[in-house]
Amino acid sequence: MAQFPSDFDWGFATASYQIEGSASLGGRGPSIWDTFCKLPGKIRDGSSGEVATDSVRLYKEDVALLKSYNVKAYRFSISWSRMIPLGGRDDPVNPEGIAFYRSLLEELLRNGITPYVTLYHWDLPQGLHDRYGGWLDKEEIVKDYVNYAKLCFDSFGHLVKNWITHNEPWVISCLGYQKGVFAPGHESNTEPWIVAHNAILAHAYAVKLYREQYKPVQGGQIGITLDCHWQIPYDDSPENIEAAKKGIDFKLGRFADPIYKGYYPERVKKIIDDRLPEFTEEELAVVKGSSDFFGLNTYTSQLVQEGGTDETNGYITVGHTRPDGTQLGTVGAKNICVVNPPGFRSLLNYLWKTYQKPIYVTENGFAVKDEHKMTISEALRDKDRIEYFEGYANAMLQAVTEDGVPVKGYFGWSLLDNFEWADGYEARFGVTYVDYATQKRYPKESAQFLSKWFPEHTSA
């Protein structure tokens, strides 16, 4: 039987605002998502992460779930405003927040689970947004982010050996500052490029700090997580083949190329022109090479055609229906939920060939269509999610054992059903069903499947 190497880590991922709850308790300050959720019409069901899955209170129960699923690792994010309520480098820190994350980390380690910690998963302290515009002010946000990272390295570095700076800067910049559908809800054709640029710099200077002051003592690794759907030309026409390449450059390359190669992609520069900020020589020396691994969030593949109105993706059109009318795969609750394992394998090969860094799949998962309308017993029999995970896990195994791609870890999204951003609680990605009225957790059949599949396919 083909197997992953013994040092392969697998587990599940979550994010602070989506699960923690206790949004106004324990000394936590408000984030831009707390504010955004109060805007009429922004969240589909009018909900928020105020309670979510109540994981600040129930974290030991969540760790026990992880243990029962036989995971080796757990990826979660820290809430910046739980650590520093107002966010800034001159603002007071919150000892209750530090104590909570230290307790969570110690609980994980007691149970033999390796933590992978994300510093930023979209929940910017509202105080920084109010004070100077948050991600729009390069000088201030880089200093404040590095200060926040330093607090985390100081507080938890003896417990954490795997750090991720940002989760999906494409979402931070495009959905938050161009489309306005995520916090803080801006709509602009200049701001997303500024925000993306500043996020890259904040990441890079935090990595520089870690490598210079902490890695020699703590011995960990640090990188960034980027998101990408595999882009498949709609047909064999030259313009659609080029459109697929452009789609990857606008979704992924605009971040990966500066970080791993030291420059923005030409396809992006050609369209964005002088709205694309430039790195100084000093900045570029810090940015280039500023990730020890390639963190990848991916959910599906897309068929790509040239032409469209969305500058965010380079004026291409994407879909999941082939020219003959068939779908790429089983369709789930969201347009990112279409089962296509061959595309996942192709993407892993592309990343290794292009960037030559070991890969961690930091998110990968499936929301079953209409699961939020099902009874609990119906939702627990999540065969479409099992089909997804089985296909993607096998495609990853083939990429490793047959293609030689160094995938070092895999994190299914998500451990729990949770607050799914603009979709509220109407999309369920969890391998664990959460009854939000009682906060009771119920393992789905997909959790049982993965808890057996990965140990069977990983060397002892």
N, C-alpha and C positions, 0 to 999 in steps of 0.2 A: 504494500500500500504506500502510495506517495505521501510524504509527510513534511511538515514544516520543521525547521531545526529546533532544538531544545530551548534556545533562547528566544523563540518567538513569543511575543506577548499578545494576549487577546482578552477582550472584556467588553464593557459597555461605556457609553459616554453620556454626560448630562451637561447642563449649563446653569449657572447660578440663578438667573432671574426666572428660568423656566421651572425650577423645582423648589427653591429654598423656602419661599414664603417668608413670614416674619419681616415683611418689607419695611415696616415702621417700628420694629422691635429690635432689642439687642444693640441699640446704638447706631443702627444702619441709617445712612442718609439717603435721600431720594436719588434715583438715577433718571436718565432721560426716558427710560421705558416706563417708569412710574408716571411721569408727566404725560407721555404720549398716549398711554392707555386711557387717560381721562378726556382725550379729545373725541368728540362725538363722531361716530362712524369709522374710526380707525381700526378698531378690533371687531371682527365679524360678529361675535356674540356679546360684545360690550363688556368683556371680562378683563382681568388683569392678573399679574403675578403676585398680588397681595398675599395670597395663601398658597397658590400653586399646589404642589404635593406635600407641603408642610415639612420639607426635608431638613430644615434647621432643627426642628423638634424630633423628627423621626429618622435621623441619620444612622443611628445604630441598627434600626430595622432595615434600612437600605443596604448597609454593609452586610448584614446577615443574608439578605437576598443575593447579593453578589457572591458571597461564600457558597450559598446553596447552588448557584449556577456554575460553580467550578472555574470561575474566571481567574486569570493570572494578574489582571491589571484593571484599573478604573480611571477614566479620564473625567475630570470635573473642572469647573472654572471658579475662580475667586471673584466675589463682588467687590470691586474697587471701593464703592461707597459704604461697604460694610467694614472695610479696613480703614479708610480715611473718609469720613462722612461727607466732608465738603470737597475732598479730592486733591487739594493743592499741597505743594511741598512745604508750605508754612502753616498748614492747617493741622489741628490735633488728630492723632490716630485714635482708633477705637479698640481698647483692650479686649472688649467682649468679642469683637469680630476676630481678632487674632486668636483668642482662646477657642472659639468655635472651630476654626479651620485646623488648629493644632490638634484638637480632640478628634476631628474627622480623620486626619492623617494618621494619628496614632492608632485609631480603631482599624483602619485599613491595614496597617502594617502588622498589628496583632493577629489579623486574620490571614496573613500571607499574601496580601493584595498590593501590587505595586502601583503607587499613584502617578498619574500623568496630569500635570496641573496647567491649566490655561489661565493666563493672567487677564485676558480681556475677551469677553464674549458679548460685546455690544452694549453693555450697561454702564455707559459713561456717567460719572457723578453729575447730577444736575447743577451742582455748584460751579463746576468748571464751564459748563455750557452757558450759564448765566453770566459768569465773570468775564469771559473773553471769547465766547463762541466755540469753546471746546476744540474739536479737531480742525477748525479753520485757522487757528493761530499757531503757526509752526513753532515759534520760539517758546511759547508758554506750554503747549501740550507736550512737547518732547521732554522738557524739563520735569513736568509734573508726572508724566508716565514713567520716566526713568526713576524718579523718586519713589513712586508706588512700587515699581518692580524691586527696587532696593529693599524696601520694607518687607516684601514677600521673601526675597532671598535671605535677608537677615533672620526673619521669623521662622521660616520653614525649610531653609536650604539643607539642614541636617537631616530632614525627613524626605526630601524630594530630590530625585536625580533626573527627572524628565520634565522639562519646562517647555511650554508653548506660549509665545508672546501674544499673538492675535489669532482669533478665529475669523476666517473669511473676510478680509478687508474689502473684497468686492461688495459684500452685503453692506458693510459699514458705509461705504462711499456711495454706491449706486442706489440701493434701496432707501438709505437714510437721507441722502442729499441730492439725488437726481429725480427719483420717482416719487419720493415722499410717502412711501407706504410703510416704512419702518421709522423708528425714532432717529432723529428728532423731527422728521416729517418735512424736510425742505425739498423744494423743487427748483433745480437750477441746472444750467448747462456748463457752469464753471466750477461750482463748489465740489462736485464729486472728484474732480482731478486734483484739486488742492488737498482734500481730505485723504485721498488715497496716497498721495505723495507724503503727507505728514505722518500717516500711519506707518509707512515703510521706514521713515526716519526714526520714529519712536521705537519701532521694533529693533532697528539696527543698533541704536545707542543703548538700548537695554541689553542686547546681546553683548555688546562691547564691554559694558559694565560687568556682566556675569563672567565673561571669559577672563577679564583682567583681575577681578577681585575675588571671585567666588569659586570658579571652576578649579583652580589649582588646589583649593582646600576641600571643596565639597565633591568634586569629581563627577558632576552631572553633565547633561547635554541640554542644548536649547535650540529651538527652531520656531518655525511659523507654520500655521495651517492655512492652506489655500483651497478654494473650491473650484471644481470643474466638472461639467458633464462632457462625456466623450462626444466629439463632433463628427458626424458621418455625412459625407456629401449626399444630397438627395438623389443625384444620378451621376453619371460619368462626365458631365459637361465640365469644361475647364473652369467656367465661372463658379460652379458650385463646389468644385474641388478647392478652389481658392477661398471660397466663402467659409468652408470648414476650417481652413487654416487661420483665417481671420477671426473666426469665432473663438478659437483657442487662445489666440493672442489677446483678444479683448477681455476674455473671461479670466484667463490664467496668466498669460505671458506678461501682461502689464504689471504684475507683481513679481512673478517668478524670474523674469529676465533681469530686472535690476538686482534682485537679491542674489541670484546664482551666477549671473553673467556680467552684471555691471552696467546695463543699459536698457532703455525702453525699447520694445519691438518697433521696427520700422512701420509696420502696418498701422500701429496705434499713432505714432508720431505724424504720419501722413494725413490722417483724418482729424486729429485733435489739434495739431499745429501749435500755435503759441499759447493755447490754453493749458498745455501740458507743462507743468513746472520742470525746471532743470535742477539737477544736483550740482552742488559745488564740487570741486576736486576733493576737498576735505571730506564732504559728506559721502561721496562715492567710494572713497577708501574704506569707510565704515560700513556702507550698505553692501558692497560686493562681498559675497562669501559669508553673509551674516546668518546662516542657518546650518546647523549640524546635520539636518536630515530634511526630507521633504514630507511635510504633513499634508495629507490629502483628504478632503471631504468630497465624496462623490455619491450620487444617487441613481443616475440614469444615463442614457445616451440620447442624442438628438439628431434628427435629420435636418440638414442645413441647406438653405437656398440663398443665393445672392439676392439682395433687394430687401428693403424694409425701411421703417421710419425710426428705429431705435438706435440712437448713437451709442448707447451703452454697450451694445454688442457688435458695433461696426457696421450697422445697416444691413444685417442679415435677417432672414426669417427662419425660425426653428419650429419643429413639430415632431410627431412620432408616427405619422402615417406614411407608409411607403407609396411609391407611384402606383402600385397595384391595389391600393386601398387597405392593405393589411397593416396591423400595428407592429411596432418593434417588439412588443411583449405585453404581458398582462398589465392592465392599467389600474393604478391605485387611486387614492383620494386626492392627490395633487399632481400637477403636471411634471413634478420631479420624480413621480413614482410610476415608472414604467420599467418592467423587468427586462434587462438586456445584458446578461453576463458577458457575451463576447466583447461588447464595448468596454466593459470594465477591464478585461484582460488587455485590450488594445491600449487603453489609457495608461495602465501600469507600465507597459512596454515603452510607450512614448515618453513618459516621465523619466524613466531610467536612461533611455538613449539620449534624451535632451539635456538633462540636468545632472546625471551621474551622482546622485545622492541616495542613500538608503531611504526607503519609503515607509511611513507609518500611515495606514488608512485610519484617520482619526474620527471619521463619521461615515456610516453607510447603513441605510435602512429603508423601511417601506411603511407607508400609511395605508392600511386596508380601506377600500372604498366603503363609506357609510358605517364604519365601525362605531362611530359615536352614537348611532341610532340603534345599535344592537343591544340585546340583553347581555348580561355578563357572561353567561354560559356560551352564547353565540360568539362573542368577541374572543373568548379563550381559544376557540378552534380556528386559529388564524392561518389557514392553509396557504393563502396567497403570500403572506409574509414568510412562511417556511419555504415556499417555492423560490422567493427572492433570495433569502439567505443561503439556501443550498446552492443555487446557481452562482451567486457571487463568490461564495467561499470556495467553490470548486474552481472557478475561473482564476481566483487569486492563487490557489494552490498550483494550478497549471503554469501561471506566470512565474512562480518561484521555482518549481521543480523542472519544468520543461524549457522555459525561456531564460532562466537565470536572473530574473529580476529580484533584487534584494529587498523584499518586503519584510519588515521587522516586527510589525504589529498590526492589529486590527481591532477597531472599536465599533460595535454595532450601535446604531442610533435607534432607540434609546433604551436605557435601563427601565424607565418608567414612562407611561403616558404623562403628558405634562402640558404646560402653557405653551402653545405653539405659535407665539408671536402674533401676527395680524390675524391668524386663524383662530385665536383664542383656544378653546378646548374642543373645537370641532374636528381637529385632525389628531389622530392617535398614532404615534410612532413606537410606543413602548412594547417591549417583550413582556412587560408586567402591566396588567390592567389596574388602573387606579379608579376606585369609586370615590369621586370627589366629594360626595356628601359625607362619607365616613372616613376617608383617607385609607381605607383598607386596600391592601395590595393583593393581586391574584396573578400568579404566574401563568402566562399564556403557553400554548404548545410550542411556539417558536423558541421560547426560553429553554424549554426542555430539549428541543432539537439541538440548539447550539451548545448547550452544556454537555452534550455527548459528542457532537461532531468534532469540536476543536481538540479535546483531549485525545480522541481517537486518531487525529491527523497531525499530532505534534509529537516529536520524538521525546522519549523519556529523558 
